[in-house]
Amino acid sequence: MEYNLITNIESCYIDVPGIIYYSHIPTAIISLLVGFFVYFNNKSFQSKILLITSFLFSFWVLSSFVTWVSYDSRFIMFAWSVNGMFYSLIGASMLYFSYVFLDKTDISLIKKILFFLLLIPLFLITPTNLNLSSFDSVNCEAIENNAFVMYYYGLGFLFFIWFIGLIFLRYRKSIQSIKKEIFYFGIGGGFFMLLFLISGYVATILDNFFIESYGIFGMTFFMGMLVYMIVRFKSFNIKLIGAQALIVGQFILIASMLTFASSFMNRTLIGITLFITTVMGWNLVRSVKKEIVLKEELEVSNGELSERKDQLQVMADKLAQSNDQLRVLDNAKSEFISIASHQLRTPLTAIKGFISLLLEGSYGEVQEKHKEVLNKIYTSNERLITLVEDLLNISRIESGRMEFKFDTWDLEKICKEVLDTFVLRAKDHHLYLEYKAPETPLPEVTIDGVKVREVISNLVDNAIKYTLDGHGGITLRLQQFEDKARIIISDTGIGIPATELPYLFAKFSRGKDISRLNTGGTGLGLYVGKNMIESNGGRIWAESEGQDRGSKFIIEIPLVQSEELLSRWG
């Protein structure tokens, strides 16, 4: 067996058509650019196989290009001898890459052995005269062995049919979201393999290797399809902006025109166009990148907001559930207080009645030492009755069962009646009790007079409690302020610190000095009174210049009630 890689030195010269440069150089560059781009952005096994395929194709393009442009028959002969081997290796690597890309894993050992067995004859025959028998110096062409040519073209057809079958099977088995990616891959790879195969085979049959140049464009189409898949489907887990791919493709297409530009003017115009396109494209890509970065940041922010919203919704649901549970417990508490208060009020009222009878002597004369004890019991019992009444009122307020009976009332009469009930008590504490009537009589107002009297009475009672014996007294003033009536209860007592004023009408709220002077208070009276006055369409608040400087409690009631309030309480 003789080897013919180096033949006799011959010189060839042919006029190379521009299409040879245009088909070979840009296509090889595009193939390598895409291969390196994918590899450096994702150094996975599939990207390595793609890069190998790009190299094999570029080697074949180089060998084909040498057969067209070289003057030395030795180079032509060598390049021609490896064409068939690279031709089959391209088909095998395309099939290998298809398996790895679609299955995301390496092929089995059996398939590797099968590939090796199919390709080993090429490596053995390529350097022998079973590949190239001689050189036609007239046409500058190598004389190929038909059997070897049929073998590597046969391998090409086998790999193509194998590729189509693989695409068909994977397409059928894949889920809907993957099918489009497989479809575009099959179109791109199938078109390249078929065009590359048919153009080479037809060129060999017709002995017109100019036809073979058109088959090279199939690789450009395949690489373009891969770039499209990267942009649309994020294939190879790579992010690529469509504008980037478009500008690079435009750059290559314009630059490739230099390969067949014949005049200096044409090259100059193409160069200027290439420069302008590059600058404008670069600016476009930068602006698109900024827009994408902003969009991604917005998506991240939206995702975080959505996550926070979900978290807040979960918290809101939990709070609503807890609130429902608390409402149930609160209702149960109010119901318990209501029942307990009702049960307590009856015996307390009975105790009050019997003690009154004892003090009055209805059951016989009571000794003085026993009267003192009975008076203490009576006072304590009164406190309990007040507490029970306050608890009942709170229960009614919180459950919405507090009833109000509105009618026309004379506020001046109510105020005088309240003061009359405290005259003796004020004298016992050596305090004055003063009433100041309005300058002009006030009209009757529509209120629940019983509830308002109860609140005024509680305020006067508190004023007496928290004013030291013999230190001044209490003034009740009634006056008109705009379209409202004001009832002002002033005292010369211990006063209220500014820090305690905001919490004065809260439930169970009692000041420090208040607790010291009156240990029997519960902190409920003002809370109940505030709710009663507000239910009568008015408001109540307290004023004080500070500790030991007295205090004022002001009740404000509208002279004419709103229709809404009257309709609410019937």
NUKE-847918 format. One record per residue (C-alpha): y negated, z, x negated; residue number from 1; residue in three letters. Coordinates in steps of 0.25 Angstrom, whole numbers. Last residue first. Example, Ala and Ser with C-alpha at 12.3 -4.5 7.8 and 13.67 -1.06 7.14 Angstrom:
2
- 4, 29, -55, 2, SER
- 18, 31, -49, 1, ALA
end
This chain:
570
- -221, 272, 340, 570, GLY
- -221, 277, 326, 569, TRP
- -221, 263, 320, 568, ARG
- -231, 257, 331, 567, SER
- -241, 268, 328, 566, LEU
- -240, 265, 313, 565, LEU
- -241, 250, 315, 564, GLU
- -253, 251, 325, 563, GLU
- -261, 258, 314, 562, SER
- -267, 272, 317, 561, GLN
- -281, 274, 320, 560, VAL
- -288, 287, 313, 559, LEU
- -279, 285, 301, 558, PRO
- -274, 298, 295, 557, ILE
- -278, 303, 281, 556, GLU
- -272, 317, 276, 555, ILE
- -279, 323, 264, 554, ILE
- -273, 334, 256, 553, PHE
- -283, 341, 247, 552, LYS
- -281, 351, 236, 551, SER
- -287, 363, 229, 550, GLY
- -292, 364, 215, 549, ARG
- -282, 374, 209, 548, ASP
- -275, 362, 202, 547, GLN
- -282, 348, 203, 546, GLY
- -292, 341, 211, 545, GLU
- -283, 339, 222, 544, SER
- -280, 328, 232, 543, GLU
- -268, 325, 241, 542, ALA
- -264, 314, 250, 541, TRP
- -260, 310, 264, 540, ILE
- -260, 297, 272, 539, ARG
- -260, 292, 286, 538, GLY
- -253, 283, 295, 537, GLY
- -246, 294, 302, 536, ASN
- -233, 291, 295, 535, SER
- -241, 293, 282, 534, GLU
- -245, 307, 287, 533, ILE
- -231, 311, 290, 532, MET
- -226, 305, 277, 531, ASN
- -236, 313, 269, 530, LYS
- -233, 326, 277, 529, GLY
- -218, 325, 273, 528, VAL
- -221, 323, 258, 527, TYR
- -232, 334, 259, 526, LEU
- -222, 344, 266, 525, GLY
- -210, 341, 257, 524, LEU
- -214, 348, 244, 523, GLY
- -204, 360, 247, 522, THR
- -214, 372, 247, 521, GLY
- -209, 386, 247, 520, GLY
- -213, 389, 233, 519, THR
- -228, 388, 236, 518, ASN
- -237, 392, 225, 517, LEU
- -229, 388, 213, 516, ARG
- -224, 376, 220, 515, SER
- -238, 371, 223, 514, ILE
- -242, 374, 208, 513, ASP
- -231, 364, 203, 512, LYS
- -233, 354, 214, 511, GLY
- -222, 350, 224, 510, ARG
- -215, 337, 228, 509, SER
- -203, 338, 236, 508, PHE
- -206, 324, 242, 507, LYS
- -219, 318, 237, 506, ALA
- -232, 321, 243, 505, PHE
- -238, 328, 231, 504, LEU
- -232, 318, 220, 503, TYR
- -245, 311, 217, 502, PRO
- -253, 324, 218, 501, LEU
- -245, 331, 207, 500, GLU
- -251, 326, 195, 499, THR
- -265, 329, 200, 498, ALA
- -263, 344, 201, 497, PRO
- -264, 349, 216, 496, ILE
- -273, 360, 220, 495, GLY
- -270, 375, 220, 494, ILE
- -278, 378, 233, 493, GLY
- -292, 376, 238, 492, THR
- -287, 367, 250, 491, ASP
- -290, 354, 257, 490, SER
- -283, 348, 269, 489, ILE
- -290, 335, 272, 488, ILE
- -287, 327, 285, 487, ILE
- -293, 313, 285, 486, ARG
- -294, 304, 297, 485, ALA
- -294, 289, 294, 484, LYS
- -303, 277, 298, 483, ASP
- -314, 281, 287, 482, GLU
- -311, 295, 283, 481, PHE
- -312, 305, 295, 480, GLN
- -312, 320, 292, 479, GLN
- -303, 332, 294, 478, LEU
- -304, 343, 284, 477, ARG
- -294, 354, 282, 476, LEU
- -299, 365, 272, 475, THR
- -290, 375, 266, 474, ILE
- -293, 388, 258, 473, GLY
- -300, 395, 247, 472, GLY
- -292, 404, 237, 471, HIS
- -289, 416, 245, 470, GLY
- -274, 414, 244, 469, ASP
- -271, 402, 235, 468, LEU
- -270, 388, 241, 467, THR
- -257, 381, 240, 466, TYR
- -251, 387, 253, 465, LYS
- -263, 386, 261, 464, ILE
- -265, 371, 257, 463, ALA
- -250, 369, 260, 462, ASN
- -251, 374, 274, 461, ASP
- -263, 365, 276, 460, VAL
- -255, 353, 271, 459, LEU
- -243, 356, 280, 458, ASN
- -252, 358, 292, 457, SER
- -259, 344, 290, 456, ILE
- -245, 338, 289, 455, VAL
- -239, 345, 301, 454, GLU
- -252, 341, 309, 453, ARG
- -250, 327, 305, 452, VAL
- -235, 327, 310, 451, LYS
- -239, 333, 323, 450, VAL
- -251, 324, 325, 449, GLY
- -243, 311, 324, 448, ASP
- -255, 302, 323, 447, ILE
- -264, 294, 331, 446, THR
- -278, 299, 328, 445, VAL
- -289, 306, 337, 444, GLU
- -303, 303, 333, 443, PRO
- -310, 311, 323, 442, LEU
- -322, 320, 326, 441, PRO
- -334, 318, 318, 440, THR
- -337, 327, 305, 439, GLU
- -322, 329, 304, 438, PRO
- -318, 344, 305, 437, ALA
- -316, 353, 293, 436, LYS
- -306, 364, 294, 435, TYR
- -305, 376, 285, 434, GLU
- -294, 386, 282, 433, LEU
- -299, 397, 272, 432, TYR
- -288, 404, 264, 431, LEU
- -285, 419, 263, 430, HIS
- -270, 417, 263, 429, HIS
- -268, 424, 276, 428, ASP
- -280, 417, 281, 427, LYS
- -274, 403, 279, 426, ALA
- -262, 407, 286, 425, ARG
- -270, 412, 298, 424, LEU
- -277, 399, 299, 423, VAL
- -265, 390, 296, 422, PHE
- -262, 386, 311, 421, THR
- -276, 384, 314, 420, ASP
- -278, 374, 303, 419, LEU
- -267, 365, 309, 418, VAL
- -273, 365, 323, 417, GLU
- -287, 362, 317, 416, LYS
- -281, 350, 309, 415, CYS
- -273, 345, 322, 414, ILE
- -286, 346, 331, 413, LYS
- -294, 338, 321, 412, GLU
- -283, 327, 320, 411, LEU
- -283, 325, 335, 410, ASP
- -271, 317, 338, 409, TRP
- -267, 304, 345, 408, THR
- -252, 302, 346, 407, ASP
- -241, 298, 336, 406, PHE
- -227, 304, 336, 405, LYS
- -221, 302, 323, 404, PHE
- -206, 303, 320, 403, GLU
- -199, 305, 306, 402, MET
- -186, 297, 307, 401, ARG
- -188, 288, 295, 400, GLY
- -177, 294, 287, 399, SER
- -186, 298, 276, 398, GLU
- -197, 304, 286, 397, ILE
- -187, 311, 295, 396, ARG
- -180, 317, 283, 395, SER
- -193, 321, 277, 394, ILE
- -197, 328, 290, 393, ASN
- -184, 335, 291, 392, LEU
- -186, 340, 277, 391, LEU
- -200, 345, 280, 390, ASP
- -196, 352, 293, 389, GLU
- -185, 359, 285, 388, VAL
- -195, 363, 274, 387, LEU
- -204, 368, 285, 386, THR
- -193, 376, 292, 385, ILE
- -189, 382, 278, 384, LEU
- -203, 386, 275, 383, ARG
- -204, 393, 289, 382, GLU
- -191, 400, 286, 381, ASN
- -197, 405, 273, 380, SER
- -209, 410, 281, 379, THR
- -201, 417, 292, 378, TYR
- -192, 424, 282, 377, ILE
- -204, 429, 274, 376, LYS
- -210, 434, 287, 375, ASN
- -197, 441, 291, 374, LEU
- -197, 448, 278, 373, VAL
- -211, 453, 280, 372, GLU
- -208, 457, 294, 371, LYS
- -196, 465, 290, 370, HIS
- -205, 474, 281, 369, LYS
- -214, 475, 293, 368, GLU
- -203, 480, 303, 367, GLN
- -200, 471, 314, 366, VAL
- -201, 476, 329, 365, GLU
- -191, 471, 338, 364, GLY
- -184, 457, 341, 363, TYR
- -196, 450, 346, 362, SER
- -205, 457, 336, 361, GLY
- -214, 445, 332, 360, GLU
- -208, 445, 318, 359, LEU
- -194, 444, 324, 358, LEU
- -197, 433, 333, 357, LEU
- -203, 425, 322, 356, SER
- -191, 427, 314, 355, ILE
- -182, 422, 325, 354, PHE
- -190, 410, 327, 353, GLY
- -191, 406, 312, 352, LYS
- -176, 408, 311, 351, ILE
- -173, 399, 323, 350, ALA
- -182, 388, 317, 349, THR
- -175, 390, 304, 348, LEU
- -161, 389, 312, 347, PRO
- -166, 376, 318, 346, THR
- -173, 369, 306, 345, ARG
- -161, 370, 297, 344, LEU
- -152, 361, 305, 343, GLN
- -163, 351, 307, 342, HIS
- -166, 351, 292, 341, SER
- -151, 349, 288, 340, ALA
- -150, 337, 298, 339, ILE
- -163, 331, 292, 338, SER
- -160, 334, 278, 337, ILE
- -146, 328, 279, 336, PHE
- -151, 316, 286, 335, GLU
- -162, 314, 275, 334, SER
- -151, 316, 264, 333, LYS
- -142, 306, 271, 332, ALA
- -153, 296, 272, 331, ASN
- -156, 299, 257, 330, ASP
- -142, 297, 253, 329, LEU
- -141, 284, 261, 328, VAL
- -154, 279, 255, 327, ARG
- -149, 283, 241, 326, LEU
- -137, 275, 243, 325, GLN
- -146, 263, 248, 324, ASP
- -155, 265, 236, 323, ASN
- -143, 265, 227, 322, SER
- -138, 252, 233, 321, GLN
- -152, 246, 232, 320, ALA
- -153, 251, 218, 319, LEU
- -140, 245, 214, 318, LYS
- -144, 232, 221, 317, ASP
- -158, 232, 213, 316, ALA
- -150, 235, 200, 315, MET
- -141, 223, 202, 314, VAL
- -154, 215, 206, 313, GLN
- -161, 220, 194, 312, LEU
- -149, 215, 185, 311, GLN
- -149, 202, 192, 310, ASP
- -164, 200, 190, 309, LYS
- -162, 204, 176, 308, ARG
- -151, 194, 174, 307, GLU
- -160, 183, 181, 306, SER
- -172, 187, 172, 305, LEU
- -163, 186, 160, 304, GLU
- -158, 173, 164, 303, GLY
- -172, 168, 168, 302, ASN
- -177, 173, 154, 301, SER
- -166, 165, 147, 300, VAL
- -169, 153, 156, 299, GLU
- -183, 154, 152, 298, LEU
- -180, 155, 138, 297, GLU
- -171, 143, 139, 296, GLU
- -182, 135, 146, 295, LYS
- -192, 140, 135, 294, LEU
- -183, 135, 124, 293, VAL
- -180, 122, 132, 292, ILE
- -195, 119, 133, 291, GLU
- -197, 122, 118, 290, LYS
- -186, 113, 115, 289, LYS
- -191, 102, 124, 288, VAL
- -205, 103, 117, 287, SER
- -199, 102, 103, 286, ARG
- -190, 91, 107, 285, VAL
- -202, 83, 112, 284, LEU
- -210, 86, 100, 283, ASN
- -198, 81, 91, 282, TRP
- -196, 68, 100, 281, GLY
- -211, 65, 99, 280, MET
- -210, 66, 84, 279, VAL
- -197, 58, 83, 278, THR
- -201, 47, 92, 277, THR
- -214, 45, 85, 276, ILE
- -206, 44, 71, 275, PHE
- -195, 35, 77, 274, LEU
- -206, 26, 83, 273, THR
- -213, 25, 70, 272, ILE
- -200, 22, 63, 271, GLY
- -196, 12, 73, 270, ILE
- -210, 5, 71, 269, LEU
- -209, 5, 56, 268, THR
- -194, 0, 56, 267, ARG
- -198, -12, 65, 266, ASN
- -210, -15, 57, 265, MET
- -202, -15, 44, 264, PHE
- -192, -25, 50, 263, SER
- -177, -25, 52, 262, SER
- -175, -13, 61, 261, ALA
- -160, -12, 62, 260, PHE
- -157, 2, 57, 259, THR
- -171, 7, 61, 258, LEU
- -167, 6, 75, 257, MET
- -158, 18, 72, 256, SER
- -171, 27, 71, 255, ALA
- -175, 24, 85, 254, ILE
- -161, 28, 90, 253, LEU
- -160, 40, 81, 252, ILE
- -173, 46, 86, 251, PHE
- -170, 43, 100, 250, GLN
- -157, 51, 99, 249, GLY
- -164, 62, 92, 248, VAL
- -175, 63, 103, 247, ILE
- -165, 62, 114, 246, LEU
- -156, 73, 108, 245, ALA
- -168, 82, 106, 244, GLN
- -173, 79, 120, 243, ALA
- -159, 83, 126, 242, GLY
- -160, 97, 120, 241, ILE
- -147, 101, 113, 240, LEU
- -140, 114, 114, 239, LYS
- -126, 114, 108, 238, ILE
- -114, 121, 114, 237, ASN
- -106, 109, 109, 236, PHE
- -110, 103, 122, 235, SER
- -122, 109, 129, 234, LYS
- -119, 101, 141, 233, PHE
- -132, 92, 143, 232, ARG
- -138, 92, 129, 231, VAL
- -125, 93, 121, 230, ILE
- -118, 83, 131, 229, MET
- -130, 73, 129, 228, TYR
- -128, 75, 114, 227, VAL
- -113, 72, 115, 226, LEU
- -116, 59, 123, 225, MET
- -126, 54, 113, 224, GLY
- -115, 56, 102, 223, MET
- -106, 48, 111, 222, PHE
- -116, 37, 113, 221, PHE
- -119, 36, 98, 220, THR
- -104, 36, 95, 219, MET
- -103, 24, 104, 218, GLY
- -114, 16, 97, 217, PHE
- -103, 14, 86, 216, ILE
- -96, 4, 95, 215, GLY
- -107, -6, 94, 214, TYR
- -105, -7, 79, 213, SER
- -91, -12, 81, 212, GLU
- -96, -25, 87, 211, ILE
- -101, -29, 73, 210, PHE
- -87, -28, 68, 209, PHE
- -84, -42, 73, 208, ASN
- -69, -45, 70, 207, ASP
- -67, -47, 85, 206, LEU
- -55, -37, 85, 205, ILE
- -61, -28, 75, 204, THR
- -74, -27, 82, 203, ALA
- -67, -26, 96, 202, VAL
- -59, -14, 90, 201, TYR
- -72, -7, 84, 200, GLY
- -80, -9, 97, 199, SER
- -69, -4, 106, 198, ILE
- -66, 9, 98, 197, LEU
- -81, 13, 96, 196, PHE
- -84, 9, 110, 195, LEU
- -72, 17, 116, 194, LEU
- -74, 29, 106, 193, MET
- -89, 30, 109, 192, PHE
- -88, 28, 124, 191, PHE
- -76, 39, 125, 190, GLY
- -84, 49, 117, 189, GLY
- -97, 48, 126, 188, GLY
- -90, 46, 139, 187, ILE
- -80, 57, 136, 186, GLY
- -91, 67, 132, 185, PHE
- -99, 64, 144, 184, TYR
- -87, 67, 153, 183, PHE
- -83, 79, 146, 182, ILE
- -97, 85, 147, 181, GLU
- -97, 81, 162, 180, LYS
- -84, 88, 164, 179, LYS
- -87, 101, 158, 178, ILE
- -95, 107, 171, 177, SER
- -84, 102, 180, 176, GLN
- -72, 109, 173, 175, ILE
- -63, 101, 164, 174, SER
- -49, 97, 166, 173, LYS
- -52, 83, 171, 172, ARG
- -62, 80, 160, 171, TYR
- -53, 85, 149, 170, ARG
- -42, 76, 153, 169, LEU
- -51, 63, 154, 168, PHE
- -58, 66, 141, 167, ILE
- -45, 68, 134, 166, LEU
- -40, 55, 140, 165, GLY
- -52, 47, 135, 164, ILE
- -51, 53, 121, 163, PHE
- -36, 49, 120, 162, TRP
- -39, 35, 125, 161, ILE
- -50, 34, 114, 160, PHE
- -41, 41, 103, 159, PHE
- -30, 30, 106, 158, LEU
- -40, 19, 106, 157, PHE
- -45, 23, 92, 156, GLY
- -31, 25, 87, 155, LEU
- -28, 11, 91, 154, GLY
- -41, 6, 84, 153, TYR
- -36, 14, 72, 152, TYR
- -22, 7, 73, 151, TYR
- -26, -7, 77, 150, MET
- -35, -7, 64, 149, VAL
- -24, -3, 56, 148, PHE
- -14, -13, 61, 147, ALA
- -25, -24, 60, 146, ASN
- -27, -22, 45, 145, ASN
- -42, -23, 42, 144, GLU
- -49, -34, 34, 143, ILE
- -62, -29, 29, 142, ALA
- -74, -36, 32, 141, GLU
- -85, -42, 23, 140, CYS
- -84, -56, 31, 139, ASN
- -82, -64, 19, 138, VAL
- -76, -53, 10, 137, SER
- -65, -50, 20, 136, ASP
- -59, -38, 14, 135, PHE
- -44, -34, 13, 134, SER
- -32, -27, 20, 133, SER
- -39, -15, 26, 132, LEU
- -31, -4, 33, 131, ASN
- -17, -7, 29, 130, LEU
- -23, -10, 16, 129, ASN
- -24, 5, 13, 128, THR
- -35, 16, 13, 127, PRO
- -35, 17, 29, 126, THR
- -20, 17, 31, 125, ILE
- -17, 32, 27, 124, LEU
- -29, 38, 34, 123, PHE
- -28, 29, 46, 122, LEU
- -13, 32, 47, 121, PRO
- -16, 47, 48, 120, ILE
- -25, 46, 60, 119, LEU
- -15, 46, 71, 118, LEU
- -6, 57, 65, 117, LEU
- -18, 65, 62, 116, PHE
- -23, 64, 77, 115, PHE
- -9, 68, 82, 114, LEU
- -9, 80, 72, 113, ILE
- -23, 85, 77, 112, LYS
- -18, 83, 92, 111, LYS
- -6, 92, 89, 110, ILE
- -14, 102, 82, 109, LEU
- -22, 104, 95, 108, SER
- -37, 100, 96, 107, ILE
- -48, 110, 93, 106, ASP
- -56, 117, 104, 105, THR
- -67, 115, 113, 104, LYS
- -58, 106, 122, 103, ASP
- -68, 95, 125, 102, LEU
- -75, 95, 112, 101, PHE
- -63, 97, 103, 100, VAL
- -54, 87, 111, 99, TYR
- -66, 77, 110, 98, SER
- -68, 79, 96, 97, PHE
- -54, 76, 92, 96, TYR
- -55, 63, 100, 95, LEU
- -68, 59, 93, 94, MET
- -61, 63, 80, 93, SER
- -49, 54, 83, 92, ALA
- -58, 42, 87, 91, GLY
- -67, 44, 75, 90, ILE
- -55, 45, 65, 89, LEU
- -50, 32, 71, 88, SER
- -63, 25, 67, 87, TYR
- -64, 32, 54, 86, PHE
- -50, 27, 49, 85, MET
- -53, 13, 54, 84, GLY
- -66, 12, 47, 83, ASN
- -61, 18, 34, 82, VAL
- -56, 4, 28, 81, SER
- -69, -3, 32, 80, TRP
- -78, 7, 24, 79, ALA
- -69, 5, 12, 78, PHE
- -69, -10, 13, 77, MET
- -84, -11, 16, 76, ILE
- -87, -2, 4, 75, PHE
- -78, -11, -5, 74, ARG
- -84, -23, 1, 73, SER
- -98, -20, -4, 72, ASP
- -109, -25, 4, 71, TYR
- -110, -14, 14, 70, SER
- -117, -15, 27, 69, VAL
- -107, -17, 38, 68, TRP
- -94, -11, 32, 67, THR
- -103, 1, 27, 66, VAL
- -107, 3, 42, 65, PHE
- -93, 4, 47, 64, SER
- -90, 14, 36, 63, SER
- -102, 22, 40, 62, LEU
- -100, 21, 55, 61, VAL
- -85, 26, 52, 60, TRP
- -91, 38, 44, 59, PHE
- -101, 41, 55, 58, SER
- -90, 41, 65, 57, PHE
- -81, 51, 56, 56, LEU
- -94, 60, 54, 55, PHE
- -97, 60, 69, 54, SER
- -83, 64, 72, 53, THR
- -83, 75, 62, 52, ILE
- -96, 80, 68, 51, LEU
- -89, 80, 82, 50, LEU
- -77, 87, 76, 49, ILE
- -86, 98, 70, 48, LYS
- -94, 99, 83, 47, SER
- -80, 102, 90, 46, GLN
- -77, 113, 81, 45, PHE
- -90, 120, 83, 44, SER
- -102, 120, 74, 43, LYS
- -112, 120, 85, 42, ASN
- -126, 115, 82, 41, ASN
- -123, 110, 68, 40, PHE
- -111, 102, 73, 39, TYR
- -117, 96, 85, 38, VAL
- -129, 91, 77, 37, PHE
- -120, 87, 66, 36, PHE
- -112, 78, 75, 35, GLY
- -124, 73, 83, 34, VAL
- -131, 69, 70, 33, LEU
- -118, 63, 64, 32, LEU
- -116, 54, 76, 31, SER
- -131, 50, 78, 30, ILE
- -131, 46, 63, 29, ILE
- -119, 38, 64, 28, ALA
- -124, 31, 76, 27, THR
- -138, 28, 70, 26, PRO
- -131, 22, 57, 25, ILE
- -120, 13, 63, 24, HIS
- -125, 6, 76, 23, SER
- -140, 3, 71, 22, TYR
- -135, -1, 57, 21, TYR
- -125, -10, 62, 20, ILE
- -134, -15, 73, 19, ILE
- -143, -20, 63, 18, GLY
- -134, -31, 59, 17, PRO
- -129, -31, 44, 16, VAL
- -130, -44, 37, 15, ASP
- -118, -46, 28, 14, ILE
- -115, -44, 14, 13, TYR
- -102, -42, 7, 12, CYS
- -99, -40, -8, 11, SER
- -84, -38, -12, 10, GLU
- -78, -29, -22, 9, ILE
- -63, -29, -21, 8, ASN
- -58, -19, -12, 7, THR
- -58, -4, -13, 6, ILE
- -51, 4, -1, 5, LEU
- -39, -6, -2, 4, ASN
- -27, 2, -4, 3, TYR
- -13, -4, -6, 2, GLU
- 0, 0, 0, 1, MET
end
